[in-house]
Amino acid sequence: METVLELRNVCFAYHTQAVLEDVSLAMRTGDFLALIGPNGSGKTTLVKLLLGLLKPLRGKVFLFGTEIGKFRDWHRVGYVPQKPGLENNFPATVAEVVAAGRFGRVGPGRRLRRADWQAVEAALEVVELSHLRHRPVVQLSGGQQQRVFIARALAGEPELLILDEPQVGLDEYAQDNFYRLLKYLNREQKMTLLMVSHDTGVVGRWVNRVACLNRTLICHGTPGEILLPDNLTRLYGTGVRAVAHRH
Amino acid sequence: MLEMFHYDFIIRALVAGLAIGVVCPALGVFLVLRRYSFMADTLAHISLAGVALGLWLGAASAFLPLLTLLVALLGALVVDRLRVRQKLSPEALLALVMSGGLALAVIFFGLARGSALDITSYLFGSLLTVGPGELRLILAVAGGVLVLLTLFYKEFYFICFDEESARVAGLPVDRLNLLFMFMVALTVAASLRVVGTLLVGALMVIPVLSALLVAGSFRQVVLISVGLGMLATLLGLTASYQGGLAAGGCIVLTALFFFGTIAGAKTLLSLGRRFHRRPSGQ
């Protein structure tokens, strides 16, 4: 199986504040990995390093075997951020948002062709939002909006999907549907998924690997191996939090 | 009313006005949605410094518009570098550069005292005195900007909506941002004689704000903004001719009238709906 992404001894700091120290991690084709850790543990920074938005202070990042500085096949990577643009009441329809997922493949200055629109339509069908394609995104529920952004990533037909805390703001029912969709993409479409999450309670049911991050990689393995009380205490410092809530 | 079209100067004013009336709102859509509504005003004040510099240097009147364009481009470069390097908020960045542009303009105008040129034509616009040379420049800028906007429409839209994802998709975001800033700078500098330094920002922003009240998609926002921009120019210019009023002011007031009408109609509609939804007996 191909190594889809790899971090080798990666360190990163904002000014003098160390955020990541000596992190090494690899994902192979078909993995569905949850990256968990407390607030400020460096999860989002790690995602930005993987997406080439930040450069590591030390160490190397590889995507599909290519060092990230030389990586050009960005259409192989799909990215689902935390609902961008919507706080301004951005006036885009579902179809307009999802079509943007093809722009990287099409390239600057070129128009979308029929095949691109077919990919947009297929992505909308996967997330079951075809009937809302002309609806402004801001009018949708939180769960539907999240599915729009997944559809945008899927429209680019990626092999690796990176999701940054996608379940934030979703109710229990929407979360369940959301995880089912991710599982379908992983199992049926053979997509490799990396999902940042702070939700240790639910992710174990859906993913096949878990990595615990708190500035450095504390542990990683299958959910059964990792999501144990001892590891979670090391990660989140449950004892410390209990003291803090005593009064 | 139609006799106004018998005059060459009116035809020139109309063509120049319509060209600017199309380009300004088309660019304004991206500025408003990125919270850079004051970008046009900022670049207008920098362009004014270019006019003043030209007067001080004694530039021939044929070169003055070109010098203004060059200074506007330089201003756009400064704005872009500050935006990328200093990570200032849009409001702070634009306030900073606008003050700089205005300060330079005041100093250069002071040094150029005694010049025969009427500053007010650049401050408030002087559409009816646009000459054939200026018209050619305005059409060249408007045409060039529209071609670029059509070519990179989808990229500008993506950056406007979600700059980070546009980067991840491999789009050359920094270069496209700089190109967009140059397009705004050129448009603003070319619009100075049409609506003036003080009102060019209004033509970029007001039609877009009106369109945002009614549009159901990004594409509709662009089309309605451009339509309202053209209509405001046409009606504003007619009112200006009929009433002997300043053209720039008439165009912007017409655009404001559209905004007020649309906002008012929308409020009345929503009040009407709420009234009908009320259960009877209350």
Interface residues (C-beta under 8 A of the other chain):
Chain A: L51 G52 L53 R72 W74 H75 V77 Y79 P81 P84 G85 N88 F90 P91 A92 T93 E96 V97 A99 A100 G101 F103 G104 V106 P108 G109 R111 L112 H134 P136 R152 G156
Chain B: L33 R35 L151 F152 K154 E155 Y157 F158 F161 D162 E164 S165 A166 R167 V168 A169 G170 L171 P172 L176 L212 A215 G216 S217 F218 R219 Q220 V221
